[in-house]
Amino acid sequence: MSGNPLSTAAPWSTIAVGYAEMAEKMMRPFAARALELAAPGADARVLDVAAGPGTLSLLAAQQVSKVRALDFSTEMLEVLRRKATAAGVDNIDAVTGDGQQLPYGDGEFDAAFSMFGLMFFPDRSRGFAELHRVLRPGGVAVVSSWAPMDESPLAELIFRAMVAGTPAEGKLPETDMFSLQNPERFETEMRAGGFGEVIVQRHTVELTYPDSAALYRELSEGGAPMAVMRTGFDEAGWAARTALIENYLRENYIPGSPLATTAFLAVGRKD
């Protein structure tokens, strides 16, 4: 089992509403690209694993017949349901569940996705195998993972700000070559899950913020790493860390300047 706190539902449930707002800006372009790569037809049955607040599900629902959205956070799925109702979308079925043990039969779906979710699974091999199992022959899966920090100025700024908030014990994350940050590993794991015709490609999005305060607000209200960091401090301690983080962002972010963030999207097909 993974010791990564982001492999558990708790931090994601804590920031569900804020994450939905952040995802609309940051994650939606990647979801749109994933749908372009899979190109499901109008009558397709689509599965969205680790669906979160429905960033991909809501886009897919406009294009396909049925969407099944699964996440381990009930709070995230409640946000998804509210957004679907507000948008008049009625072809999404959202259920709480484990992406490593999908509650669906073999060959039920034409396309399956996991956007920045499977990358955190304690057992990624099981996650890939389950996606493969529930696809029909010829079905396609798209899985995404963030690229290393040195390919994403936005991620680098965020993590440097967090380190500035914990100067005594904080350190920048290192690239893990045994994770999906490594595109060769990504391809190998997807092929080991049973997929063929696997291609891993980069996709980069540029984001801008009116000022450092807006950037901090997005990170604090919608960022799971920040939620995990917050649990280690009492109110006074967190206020002190917040001041350090905000000061770092003020000194290092030029208002309105673009920040790039890069992800890998792996596409595979079931023979």
Contacts in CASP RR format, 6 or more apart in sequence:
PFRMAT RR
TARGET T0000
AUTHOR 0000-0000-0000
METHOD contacts of the structure
MODEL  1
MSGNPLSTAAPWSTIAVGYAEMAEKMMRPFAARALELAAPGADARVLDVA
AGPGTLSLLAAQQVSKVRALDFSTEMLEVLRRKATAAGVDNIDAVTGDGQ
QLPYGDGEFDAAFSMFGLMFFPDRSRGFAELHRVLRPGGVAVVSSWAPMD
ESPLAELIFRAMVAGTPAEGKLPETDMFSLQNPERFETEMRAGGFGEVIV
QRHTVELTYPDSAALYRELSEGGAPMAVMRTGFDEAGWAARTALIENYLR
ENYIPGSPLATTAFLAVGRKD
1 7 0 8 1.000
1 122 0 8 1.000
1 123 0 8 1.000
2 120 0 8 1.000
2 121 0 8 1.000
2 122 0 8 1.000
3 122 0 8 1.000
4 120 0 8 1.000
4 122 0 8 1.000
5 11 0 8 1.000
5 228 0 8 1.000
6 12 0 8 1.000
6 120 0 8 1.000
6 224 0 8 1.000
6 225 0 8 1.000
6 228 0 8 1.000
7 120 0 8 1.000
7 121 0 8 1.000
7 122 0 8 1.000
9 72 0 8 1.000
9 73 0 8 1.000
9 74 0 8 1.000
11 224 0 8 1.000
11 227 0 8 1.000
11 228 0 8 1.000
11 231 0 8 1.000
12 19 0 8 1.000
12 52 0 8 1.000
12 72 0 8 1.000
12 73 0 8 1.000
12 75 0 8 1.000
12 76 0 8 1.000
12 224 0 8 1.000
13 73 0 8 1.000
13 74 0 8 1.000
13 75 0 8 1.000
13 76 0 8 1.000
14 75 0 8 1.000
14 227 0 8 1.000
15 221 0 8 1.000
15 222 0 8 1.000
15 223 0 8 1.000
15 224 0 8 1.000
15 226 0 8 1.000
15 227 0 8 1.000
16 52 0 8 1.000
16 53 0 8 1.000
16 73 0 8 1.000
16 75 0 8 1.000
16 76 0 8 1.000
16 78 0 8 1.000
16 79 0 8 1.000
17 79 0 8 1.000
17 221 0 8 1.000
18 221 0 8 1.000
18 222 0 8 1.000
18 223 0 8 1.000
19 52 0 8 1.000
19 53 0 8 1.000
19 76 0 8 1.000
19 222 0 8 1.000
19 223 0 8 1.000
19 224 0 8 1.000
20 53 0 8 1.000
20 54 0 8 1.000
20 55 0 8 1.000
20 76 0 8 1.000
20 79 0 8 1.000
20 83 0 8 1.000
21 218 0 8 1.000
21 221 0 8 1.000
21 222 0 8 1.000
22 218 0 8 1.000
22 221 0 8 1.000
22 222 0 8 1.000
22 223 0 8 1.000
23 52 0 8 1.000
23 53 0 8 1.000
23 54 0 8 1.000
23 55 0 8 1.000
24 55 0 8 1.000
25 207 0 8 1.000
25 218 0 8 1.000
26 205 0 8 1.000
26 207 0 8 1.000
26 261 0 8 1.000
27 55 0 8 1.000
27 115 0 8 1.000
27 116 0 8 1.000
28 55 0 8 1.000
28 59 0 8 1.000
29 203 0 8 1.000
29 205 0 8 1.000
30 115 0 8 1.000
30 116 0 8 1.000
30 144 0 8 1.000
30 203 0 8 1.000
30 205 0 8 1.000
30 263 0 8 1.000
30 265 0 8 1.000
31 55 0 8 1.000
31 56 0 8 1.000
31 59 0 8 1.000
31 113 0 8 1.000
31 115 0 8 1.000
32 59 0 8 1.000
33 203 0 8 1.000
33 265 0 8 1.000
34 56 0 8 1.000
34 113 0 8 1.000
34 115 0 8 1.000
34 142 0 8 1.000
34 144 0 8 1.000
34 265 0 8 1.000
35 56 0 8 1.000
35 59 0 8 1.000
35 60 0 8 1.000
35 63 0 8 1.000
35 113 0 8 1.000
37 140 0 8 1.000
37 142 0 8 1.000
37 265 0 8 1.000
37 267 0 8 1.000
38 111 0 8 1.000
38 113 0 8 1.000
38 140 0 8 1.000
38 141 0 8 1.000
38 142 0 8 1.000
38 267 0 8 1.000
39 140 0 8 1.000
40 46 0 8 1.000
40 60 0 8 1.000
40 63 0 8 1.000
40 64 0 8 1.000
40 110 0 8 1.000
40 111 0 8 1.000
40 140 0 8 1.000
41 63 0 8 1.000
41 64 0 8 1.000
41 110 0 8 1.000
42 63 0 8 1.000
42 64 0 8 1.000
42 65 0 8 1.000
43 64 0 8 1.000
43 65 0 8 1.000
44 63 0 8 1.000
44 64 0 8 1.000
44 65 0 8 1.000
44 66 0 8 1.000
44 110 0 8 1.000
44 111 0 8 1.000
45 64 0 8 1.000
45 65 0 8 1.000
45 66 0 8 1.000
45 68 0 8 1.000
45 108 0 8 1.000
45 109 0 8 1.000
45 110 0 8 1.000
45 111 0 8 1.000
46 60 0 8 1.000
46 64 0 8 1.000
46 66 0 8 1.000
46 67 0 8 1.000
46 68 0 8 1.000
46 109 0 8 1.000
46 110 0 8 1.000
46 111 0 8 1.000
46 112 0 8 1.000
46 113 0 8 1.000
47 67 0 8 1.000
47 68 0 8 1.000
47 70 0 8 1.000
47 102 0 8 1.000
47 104 0 8 1.000
47 108 0 8 1.000
47 109 0 8 1.000
47 111 0 8 1.000
47 112 0 8 1.000
47 113 0 8 1.000
47 131 0 8 1.000
47 134 0 8 1.000
48 54 0 8 1.000
48 56 0 8 1.000
48 57 0 8 1.000
48 60 0 8 1.000
48 67 0 8 1.000
48 68 0 8 1.000
48 69 0 8 1.000
48 70 0 8 1.000
48 112 0 8 1.000
48 113 0 8 1.000
48 114 0 8 1.000
48 115 0 8 1.000
49 70 0 8 1.000
49 99 0 8 1.000
49 102 0 8 1.000
49 112 0 8 1.000
49 113 0 8 1.000
49 114 0 8 1.000
49 117 0 8 1.000
49 118 0 8 1.000
49 127 0 8 1.000
49 130 0 8 1.000
49 131 0 8 1.000
50 70 0 8 1.000
50 71 0 8 1.000
50 72 0 8 1.000
50 99 0 8 1.000
50 114 0 8 1.000
50 115 0 8 1.000
50 116 0 8 1.000
50 117 0 8 1.000
50 118 0 8 1.000
50 120 0 8 1.000
51 57 0 8 1.000
51 69 0 8 1.000
51 70 0 8 1.000
51 71 0 8 1.000
51 76 0 8 1.000
51 77 0 8 1.000
51 80 0 8 1.000
51 94 0 8 1.000
52 69 0 8 1.000
52 71 0 8 1.000
52 73 0 8 1.000
52 76 0 8 1.000
52 77 0 8 1.000
52 79 0 8 1.000
52 80 0 8 1.000
53 76 0 8 1.000
53 79 0 8 1.000
53 80 0 8 1.000
53 83 0 8 1.000
54 69 0 8 1.000
54 76 0 8 1.000
54 79 0 8 1.000
54 80 0 8 1.000
54 83 0 8 1.000
54 92 0 8 1.000
55 115 0 8 1.000
56 113 0 8 1.000
56 115 0 8 1.000
57 67 0 8 1.000
57 69 0 8 1.000
57 80 0 8 1.000
57 84 0 8 1.000
57 92 0 8 1.000
57 94 0 8 1.000
58 80 0 8 1.000
58 83 0 8 1.000
58 84 0 8 1.000
58 87 0 8 1.000
58 89 0 8 1.000
58 92 0 8 1.000
60 67 0 8 1.000
60 113 0 8 1.000
61 67 0 8 1.000
61 84 0 8 1.000
61 89 0 8 1.000
61 91 0 8 1.000
61 92 0 8 1.000
62 89 0 8 1.000
64 91 0 8 1.000
64 110 0 8 1.000
64 111 0 8 1.000
65 91 0 8 1.000
66 91 0 8 1.000
66 93 0 8 1.000
67 91 0 8 1.000
67 92 0 8 1.000
67 93 0 8 1.000
68 92 0 8 1.000
68 93 0 8 1.000
68 95 0 8 1.000
68 104 0 8 1.000
68 109 0 8 1.000
69 77 0 8 1.000
69 80 0 8 1.000
69 92 0 8 1.000
69 93 0 8 1.000
69 94 0 8 1.000
69 95 0 8 1.000
70 94 0 8 1.000
70 95 0 8 1.000
70 96 0 8 1.000
70 97 0 8 1.000
70 99 0 8 1.000
70 102 0 8 1.000
70 103 0 8 1.000
71 77 0 8 1.000
71 80 0 8 1.000
71 94 0 8 1.000
71 96 0 8 1.000
71 97 0 8 1.000
72 96 0 8 1.000
72 97 0 8 1.000
72 98 0 8 1.000
72 99 0 8 1.000
73 96 0 8 1.000
74 96 0 8 1.000
77 94 0 8 1.000
77 95 0 8 1.000
77 96 0 8 1.000
80 92 0 8 1.000
80 94 0 8 1.000
81 94 0 8 1.000
84 90 0 8 1.000
84 92 0 8 1.000
84 94 0 8 1.000
95 103 0 8 1.000
97 103 0 8 1.000
99 114 0 8 1.000
99 118 0 8 1.000
99 121 0 8 1.000
99 127 0 8 1.000
99 130 0 8 1.000
100 121 0 8 1.000
100 122 0 8 1.000
100 123 0 8 1.000
100 126 0 8 1.000
100 127 0 8 1.000
100 130 0 8 1.000
101 126 0 8 1.000
101 130 0 8 1.000
102 130 0 8 1.000
102 131 0 8 1.000
102 133 0 8 1.000
102 134 0 8 1.000
104 134 0 8 1.000
105 133 0 8 1.000
105 134 0 8 1.000
106 133 0 8 1.000
106 134 0 8 1.000
107 133 0 8 1.000
107 134 0 8 1.000
107 135 0 8 1.000
107 136 0 8 1.000
107 137 0 8 1.000
108 134 0 8 1.000
108 136 0 8 1.000
109 134 0 8 1.000
109 135 0 8 1.000
109 136 0 8 1.000
109 139 0 8 1.000
110 135 0 8 1.000
110 136 0 8 1.000
110 139 0 8 1.000
110 140 0 8 1.000
111 135 0 8 1.000
111 139 0 8 1.000
111 140 0 8 1.000
111 141 0 8 1.000
111 142 0 8 1.000
112 131 0 8 1.000
112 134 0 8 1.000
112 135 0 8 1.000
112 139 0 8 1.000
112 140 0 8 1.000
112 141 0 8 1.000
112 142 0 8 1.000
113 141 0 8 1.000
113 142 0 8 1.000
113 143 0 8 1.000
114 127 0 8 1.000
114 131 0 8 1.000
114 141 0 8 1.000
114 142 0 8 1.000
114 143 0 8 1.000
114 144 0 8 1.000
115 142 0 8 1.000
115 143 0 8 1.000
115 144 0 8 1.000
116 144 0 8 1.000
116 145 0 8 1.000
116 146 0 8 1.000
116 263 0 8 1.000
118 124 0 8 1.000
118 127 0 8 1.000
118 128 0 8 1.000
118 131 0 8 1.000
118 143 0 8 1.000
118 145 0 8 1.000
118 180 0 8 1.000
119 143 0 8 1.000
119 144 0 8 1.000
119 145 0 8 1.000
119 146 0 8 1.000
119 179 0 8 1.000
119 180 0 8 1.000
121 127 0 8 1.000
124 180 0 8 1.000
124 189 0 8 1.000
125 189 0 8 1.000
125 192 0 8 1.000
125 193 0 8 1.000
128 143 0 8 1.000
128 189 0 8 1.000
128 190 0 8 1.000
128 192 0 8 1.000
128 193 0 8 1.000
128 194 0 8 1.000
128 195 0 8 1.000
129 193 0 8 1.000
129 194 0 8 1.000
131 141 0 8 1.000
131 143 0 8 1.000
132 141 0 8 1.000
132 193 0 8 1.000
132 194 0 8 1.000
132 195 0 8 1.000
132 270 0 8 1.000
135 141 0 8 1.000
135 270 0 8 1.000
136 270 0 8 1.000
137 270 0 8 1.000
137 271 0 8 1.000
138 269 0 8 1.000
138 270 0 8 1.000
138 271 0 8 1.000
139 269 0 8 1.000
139 270 0 8 1.000
140 267 0 8 1.000
140 268 0 8 1.000
140 269 0 8 1.000
140 270 0 8 1.000
141 190 0 8 1.000
141 195 0 8 1.000
141 267 0 8 1.000
141 268 0 8 1.000
141 269 0 8 1.000
141 270 0 8 1.000
142 265 0 8 1.000
142 266 0 8 1.000
142 267 0 8 1.000
142 268 0 8 1.000
143 180 0 8 1.000
143 186 0 8 1.000
143 190 0 8 1.000
143 265 0 8 1.000
143 266 0 8 1.000
144 263 0 8 1.000
144 264 0 8 1.000
144 265 0 8 1.000
144 266 0 8 1.000
145 179 0 8 1.000
145 180 0 8 1.000
145 181 0 8 1.000
145 186 0 8 1.000
145 263 0 8 1.000
145 264 0 8 1.000
145 266 0 8 1.000
146 152 0 8 1.000
146 155 0 8 1.000
146 181 0 8 1.000
146 261 0 8 1.000
146 262 0 8 1.000
146 263 0 8 1.000
146 264 0 8 1.000
147 181 0 8 1.000
147 202 0 8 1.000
147 262 0 8 1.000
147 263 0 8 1.000
147 264 0 8 1.000
148 175 0 8 1.000
148 181 0 8 1.000
149 155 0 8 1.000
149 156 0 8 1.000
149 159 0 8 1.000
149 172 0 8 1.000
149 173 0 8 1.000
149 175 0 8 1.000
150 156 0 8 1.000
150 175 0 8 1.000
151 202 0 8 1.000
151 262 0 8 1.000
152 260 0 8 1.000
152 261 0 8 1.000
152 262 0 8 1.000
153 259 0 8 1.000
153 260 0 8 1.000
153 261 0 8 1.000
154 207 0 8 1.000
154 259 0 8 1.000
154 260 0 8 1.000
154 261 0 8 1.000
155 261 0 8 1.000
157 249 0 8 1.000
157 252 0 8 1.000
157 253 0 8 1.000
157 259 0 8 1.000
158 219 0 8 1.000
158 225 0 8 1.000
159 172 0 8 1.000
159 173 0 8 1.000
160 172 0 8 1.000
160 248 0 8 1.000
160 252 0 8 1.000
161 216 0 8 1.000
161 219 0 8 1.000
161 245 0 8 1.000
161 248 0 8 1.000
161 249 0 8 1.000
161 252 0 8 1.000
162 170 0 8 1.000
162 225 0 8 1.000
162 226 0 8 1.000
162 229 0 8 1.000
162 245 0 8 1.000
163 170 0 8 1.000
163 171 0 8 1.000
163 172 0 8 1.000
164 244 0 8 1.000
164 245 0 8 1.000
164 247 0 8 1.000
164 248 0 8 1.000
165 241 0 8 1.000
165 244 0 8 1.000
165 245 0 8 1.000
165 248 0 8 1.000
166 229 0 8 1.000
166 241 0 8 1.000
167 244 0 8 1.000
175 181 0 8 1.000
175 182 0 8 1.000
176 182 0 8 1.000
177 185 0 8 1.000
178 185 0 8 1.000
179 185 0 8 1.000
180 186 0 8 1.000
180 189 0 8 1.000
180 264 0 8 1.000
180 266 0 8 1.000
181 264 0 8 1.000
183 200 0 8 1.000
183 264 0 8 1.000
186 200 0 8 1.000
186 264 0 8 1.000
186 266 0 8 1.000
187 198 0 8 1.000
187 199 0 8 1.000
187 200 0 8 1.000
187 266 0 8 1.000
190 198 0 8 1.000
190 200 0 8 1.000
190 266 0 8 1.000
190 268 0 8 1.000
191 198 0 8 1.000
194 270 0 8 1.000
195 268 0 8 1.000
195 269 0 8 1.000
195 270 0 8 1.000
196 268 0 8 1.000
196 269 0 8 1.000
196 270 0 8 1.000
196 271 0 8 1.000
197 267 0 8 1.000
197 268 0 8 1.000
197 269 0 8 1.000
198 266 0 8 1.000
198 267 0 8 1.000
198 268 0 8 1.000
199 266 0 8 1.000
199 267 0 8 1.000
199 268 0 8 1.000
200 264 0 8 1.000
200 265 0 8 1.000
200 266 0 8 1.000
200 267 0 8 1.000
201 264 0 8 1.000
201 265 0 8 1.000
201 267 0 8 1.000
202 262 0 8 1.000
202 263 0 8 1.000
202 264 0 8 1.000
202 265 0 8 1.000
203 262 0 8 1.000
203 263 0 8 1.000
203 264 0 8 1.000
203 265 0 8 1.000
204 260 0 8 1.000
204 261 0 8 1.000
204 262 0 8 1.000
204 263 0 8 1.000
205 260 0 8 1.000
205 261 0 8 1.000
205 262 0 8 1.000
206 258 0 8 1.000
206 259 0 8 1.000
206 260 0 8 1.000
206 261 0 8 1.000
207 258 0 8 1.000
207 259 0 8 1.000
207 260 0 8 1.000
207 261 0 8 1.000
208 256 0 8 1.000
208 257 0 8 1.000
208 258 0 8 1.000
208 259 0 8 1.000
209 215 0 8 1.000
209 218 0 8 1.000
209 253 0 8 1.000
209 255 0 8 1.000
209 256 0 8 1.000
209 259 0 8 1.000
210 255 0 8 1.000
210 256 0 8 1.000
211 253 0 8 1.000
211 255 0 8 1.000
211 256 0 8 1.000
212 246 0 8 1.000
212 249 0 8 1.000
212 250 0 8 1.000
212 253 0 8 1.000
212 255 0 8 1.000
213 246 0 8 1.000
215 249 0 8 1.000
215 253 0 8 1.000
216 245 0 8 1.000
216 246 0 8 1.000
216 249 0 8 1.000
219 226 0 8 1.000
220 226 0 8 1.000
220 242 0 8 1.000
229 241 0 8 1.000
230 238 0 8 1.000
233 241 0 8 1.000
253 259 0 8 1.000
END
